[in-house]
Amino acid sequence: MVSKADIDLYLRNFSLSEDSSNISMFETNKSRTEVSPIELNGVVLNKYTNEFWTHRQRQACSIHEISYRACFKPQLPRFFIQLLSEEDSVVYDPFSGRGTTVLEAGLLGRRIISNDANPLSSMLVRPRFTPPQLSEVQKRLAEIPTDSSVYSDIDLSMFFHKQTLSEILSLRRYLLERRKRNKEDDVDRWIAMVATNRLTGHSTGFFSVYTLPPNQAVSPERQIKINKARNQIPQYRNVRDIISTKTKSLLRSISKEQQFNLSRAANSALFICGDARSTPQIKSGEVQLVVTSPPFLDVVQYAKDNWLRLWFNSIDPNESGVPITMARSVKGWTEVMEAVFIELHRVCKSSGWVAFEVGEIKNRTINLDEHVVPIGISAGFECVGILVNSQEFSKTSNIWGVKNMKSGTNTNRIVLFRKN
Ligand SMILES: C[S@@+](CC[C@H](N)C(=O)[O-])C[C@H]1O[C@@H](n2cnc3c(N)ncnc32)[C@H](O)[C@@H]1O
């Protein structure tokens, strides 16, 4: 059983190896971790700053590559999953989003529970636990006829070419019909997931004319303005080809072992569309590890950003019955998180863990990590410390055709709790 003292020693002595699959609990390479004690409400704890994970590490599996607002990189949950859970133990994410935590846990042979108030979340996550073969997807797509008489209930001509729209509408009708008749299978769910991801974006790999990235669909009025400003009209995009290409890309790096692990995790997986404050579907003491990032203060409007994805899947966000938290003040945010932590304490087993990520420090004046510490403690957890992952990166900027390398820092802050 891993104790607080073990983690303290591990973090102090941590030194990143390029291949994180070999992390050993008591690796004692040259230490680079900066440890600074802080006092919060009379509790003294350590802030550990280091590059604990990085994009330079072993590439994340291609199956993750679905865009979602405010998602984290797979290396973040991988760090905690490898350190704080064993094979077959249950890893849970109450704010699952595109499912980065649960997919990484599944790939690593853990059992999973995924929850999110956004009904799109499970539609994006679940199919990737049972990925079909490319040939099965292509065969199914070829069987779905394009019907140019399918009528669209809203004007989408500013996003899509007429022929592309007919293909989208025919696919949508087929998928909704299969769902309604309870005939939907893994291949249908996969196609719906990929199509949802390819609706709008800024390259020819999407169904739409140039627009914002796929997880930030703009309104029709705004798209008309974008088209005018860029002097563009939607060109024809082949929906079947785009779905096939994205499928191939998502499946390109998945190994036989990872595929096996995912399908084993799928057998016992629980996908919930609900409020993280109340998850009666999860048994008390079932969860070994939670790795999560909550909605932050009013920065992302999940329902508004996703209107086109919700339309494609015929989901009315107002009727889904689950409110997506949009706290505008630290006080409002704290009240929601207090209830979330009480529920997390119930579902965690004793000696279980919660790694709670509160985003980058950049552009924010509020230290949410320091607000989270007393919330977790009053729910009954012990706070083990705050991890600050500071990652140097270089990016290429292109000014007047001259490429310059610029460097910057990505910072994630994670508050780590243990249930004693
Ligand atoms: C920061 S995102 C999580 C992203 C995730 N870590 C990933 O990698 O995709 C926060 C998520 O919380 C969800 N959410 C907001 N309020 C919620 C609530 N009360 N209960 C459950 N989920 C909620 C949002 O829909 C969003 O998907």
Ligand as a Chemical Component Dictionary entry (heavy atoms), coordinates in Angstrom:
data_LIG
# 
_chem_comp.id                   LIG 
_chem_comp.type                 NON-POLYMER 
_chem_comp.pdbx_formal_charge   0 
_chem_comp.three_letter_code    LIG 
# 
loop_
_chem_comp_atom.comp_id 
_chem_comp_atom.atom_id 
_chem_comp_atom.alt_atom_id 
_chem_comp_atom.type_symbol 
_chem_comp_atom.charge 
_chem_comp_atom.model_Cartn_x 
_chem_comp_atom.model_Cartn_y 
_chem_comp_atom.model_Cartn_z 
_chem_comp_atom.pdbx_ordinal 
LIG C1  C1  C 0  -12.328 20.563 -17.943 1  
LIG S1  S1  S 1  -13.529 19.541 -18.667 2  
LIG C2  C2  C 0  -12.852 17.943 -18.455 3  
LIG C3  C3  C 0  -11.957 17.552 -19.596 4  
LIG C4  C4  C 0  -11.349 16.173 -19.453 5  
LIG N1  N1  N 0  -10.322 16.139 -18.417 6  
LIG C5  C5  C 0  -10.765 15.727 -20.789 7  
LIG O1  O1  O 0  -9.553  15.479 -20.866 8  
LIG O2  O2  O -1 -11.520 15.699 -21.759 9  
LIG C6  C6  C 0  -14.809 19.595 -17.484 10 
LIG C7  C7  C 0  -16.028 18.726 -17.808 11 
LIG O3  O3  O 0  -16.933 18.844 -16.718 12 
LIG C8  C8  C 0  -18.253 18.666 -17.221 13 
LIG N2  N2  N 0  -19.185 19.151 -16.192 14 
LIG C9  C9  C 0  -19.519 20.423 -15.888 15 
LIG N3  N3  N 0  -20.328 20.466 -14.808 16 
LIG C10 C10 C 0  -20.505 19.178 -14.401 17 
LIG C11 C11 C 0  -21.193 18.563 -13.325 18 
LIG N4  N4  N 0  -21.874 19.294 -12.427 19 
LIG N5  N5  N 0  -21.144 17.214 -13.213 20 
LIG C12 C12 C 0  -20.445 16.466 -14.113 21 
LIG N6  N6  N 0  -19.784 16.990 -15.162 22 
LIG C13 C13 C 0  -19.797 18.331 -15.299 23 
LIG C14 C14 C 0  -18.236 19.430 -18.536 24 
LIG O4  O4  O 0  -19.262 18.962 -19.386 25 
LIG C15 C15 C 0  -16.826 19.098 -19.053 26 
LIG O5  O5  O 0  -16.870 17.996 -19.911 27 
# 
loop_
_chem_comp_bond.comp_id 
_chem_comp_bond.atom_id_1 
_chem_comp_bond.atom_id_2 
_chem_comp_bond.value_order 
_chem_comp_bond.pdbx_ordinal 
LIG C1  S1  SING 1  
LIG S1  C2  SING 2  
LIG S1  C6  SING 3  
LIG C2  C3  SING 4  
LIG C3  C4  SING 5  
LIG C4  N1  SING 6  
LIG C4  C5  SING 7  
LIG C5  O1  DOUB 8  
LIG C5  O2  SING 9  
LIG C6  C7  SING 10 
LIG C7  O3  SING 11 
LIG C7  C15 SING 12 
LIG O3  C8  SING 13 
LIG C8  N2  SING 14 
LIG C8  C14 SING 15 
LIG N2  C9  SING 16 
LIG N2  C13 SING 17 
LIG C9  N3  DOUB 18 
LIG N3  C10 SING 19 
LIG C10 C11 SING 20 
LIG C10 C13 DOUB 21 
LIG C11 N4  SING 22 
LIG C11 N5  DOUB 23 
LIG N5  C12 SING 24 
LIG C12 N6  DOUB 25 
LIG N6  C13 SING 26 
LIG C14 O4  SING 27 
LIG C14 C15 SING 28 
LIG C15 O5  SING 29 
# 
